[in-house]
Amino acid sequence: MLALSVKTYYYIINALCQDRLHGMNKSAQKMVRKGAFFAMTERNLTMLTDFYEFTMANGYFEKGIGNRRAYFDMFFRRVPDGGGYAIMAGVEQLIEYFNNLHFSEEDIAYLRSRKCFSESFLNYLRDFEFECDVWAVPEGTPVFPGEPLVTVAGPMIQAQFVETMILLTINHQTLIATKANRITRAAEGRTVLEFGSRRAQGYDGAILGARAAYIGGCQGTACVLSDRDYKIPAGGTMAHSWVQMFDSEYEAFKAYADIYPDNCVFLVDTYNVLKSGVPNAIRVAKELEAEKGIRARGIRLDSGDIAYLSIEARKMLDAAGFEDMQIMASNSLDEYLVRDLLVQGARVDSFGIGERLITSKSEPVFGGVYKLAAVEDENGEIIPKIKVSENVEKITTPHFKQVYRLFDNKTGKALGDVLTVHDEQIDASLPYVLFHPVYTWKQRIVTDYTVRPLRVQLFKHGKCVYNSPDVEDIRKYCIREVDTLWDQIKRFETSWISPKSCGAARTSFLKPAASKQANLQTANRNGSLFLCAIIARLYKSCAAPLHRISLLQPVSAVFRRDTLSFHKHKSQEFSSTSHRRRLY
């Protein structure tokens, strides 16, 4: 046992507060670096970034544009596994990161050793204070491709620098929450537990993965640390080694029942499920009831033909008078295997999902990106910025934006998401025409609806203004929000969407339908003709050659010459519809 002096404890506490190791004795350094006092406490992850964030930051600083206000959007282009939606997660950890952004002397010394950064820039980092405004979609919200999940506005150096951690944090937890939601929906109301810690991608992958899985719909986890730190119910009974440690399977079950009579779930596949495991479980269950008046909770199947074994085990349990004993199944399951088991008539009451959930094995990458959307000039006017590509799904949507979700007042179902300019308000008293961006004949006039902003502000001038809800409240919120989606969106495979053009296929447009003779110029000034305004600004600011804007057509706009015409360039004429929006 390592004993520490009072002085050593002092240095440890100081290091935890200041995140500095210099000046500490070797014992304290060892304890801090091993994370003995540090496991899930606040960590300084400022240096967890890509190196080019520093090279660009230094360049912005040297060119005198580091404090120019910029707007960045984090969004994704495609739902994993071909699904209809994703589940937003990771905001709480993002807040923790922003709250602890600072550079230690150790960080400064390392950067100086690279010999590629000016001393004045290093001094700037030494006095670094986060000053950005941050907006994000709340955790547990169903989200769709192309929508800005996180927007950061502030000095260019700062807004650019946080890219890596935003993507790392949101991509990971959103991926796992989305996978968990798919699996829990496949279970059709049966209990789903997260069992994947031992095969997660590292410590945070296990701990935060369990958190994300709980948000997505899982009812509990096997990860004890997630229970301690995030109050996610942790549970478990026995492994095969417990059964093997005793001279017989019966003795193993009996010993467990003696110690944990209120939580008897017997693992019955160590030797032979039907000839040994289930009969011994029944025997011990009868003895437990006779001796203590307590009913055993169930059995667990971890191998073999789960469908067949569960059906036969159910027959045996029922015949013995244990109709209330449940059957749990595990063994490398995912949403497809769960669905197939139920189709085959499996008598399974709950599922333990491990590696294929915690790693999202079928598609282990959530393709979130972080792109510059706008900058401000010296007068504070917002100048849209766009990335143009021959790969249409990589064309970005410029400007500082807001996202609204429309809900039908009669059914409570979500009608669509509307992407607008940041200061634009939607008048719910007016009808809207919704139509598909590609298949434009698919139209619907929306009336009697409610409009709700999809995002909340997390930080204002670098100060946190948002209290993250308890994870239990986030989970309940997620269940309610998913329930507002139409069943067509909840399908595992949305075959009506082409994977290569999902951004286009999932994006529709919105325009006022009150009058065919609407004053388009007035609408444009009010921000209603979103893309028209953007294209006009791009032309004026030469942010991109106008003739290349035509590449926007497949994904960002349906250009209509009867709506509004712009300047001709290389014999091309451009016009646009009103809002870029999503039609469910």
Secondary structure, DSSP 8 states (H G I E B T S, - for coil): -----HHHHHHHHHHHHH---TT--HHHHHHHHHTTTTTTS----TT-S-HHHHHHHHHHHHTT-TTSEEEEEEEESS-GGG-S-EE---HHHHHHHHHT----HHHHHHHHHTT-S-HHHHHHHHT-----EEEE--TT-EE-TTS-SEEEEEEHHHHHHTHHHHHHHHHHHHHHHHHHHHHHHHTTTSEEEE--GGGSSSHHHHHHHHHHHHHHT--EES-HHHHHHH---B-----HHHHHHSSSHHHHHHHHHHH-TTS-EEE--SS-IIIIIHHHHHHHHHHHHHHH-----EEEE-SS-HHHHHHHHHHHHHHTT-TT-EEEE-SS--HHHHHHHHHTT---SEEEE-HHHHT-TTS----EEEEEEEEE-TTS-EEE-----SSGGG----SSEEEEEEEETTT--EEEEEEEETT----TTS-EEEE-SSSTT-EEEE-SEEEEE--EEEEETTEE------HHHHHHHHHHHHHTS-GGGG-S--TTS-GGGHHHHT-EEEEE-S-TT--HHHHHHTT-SHHHHHHHHHHHHTSS-GGGGGGGHHHH----TTT-----BTTB-----SEEEEE-
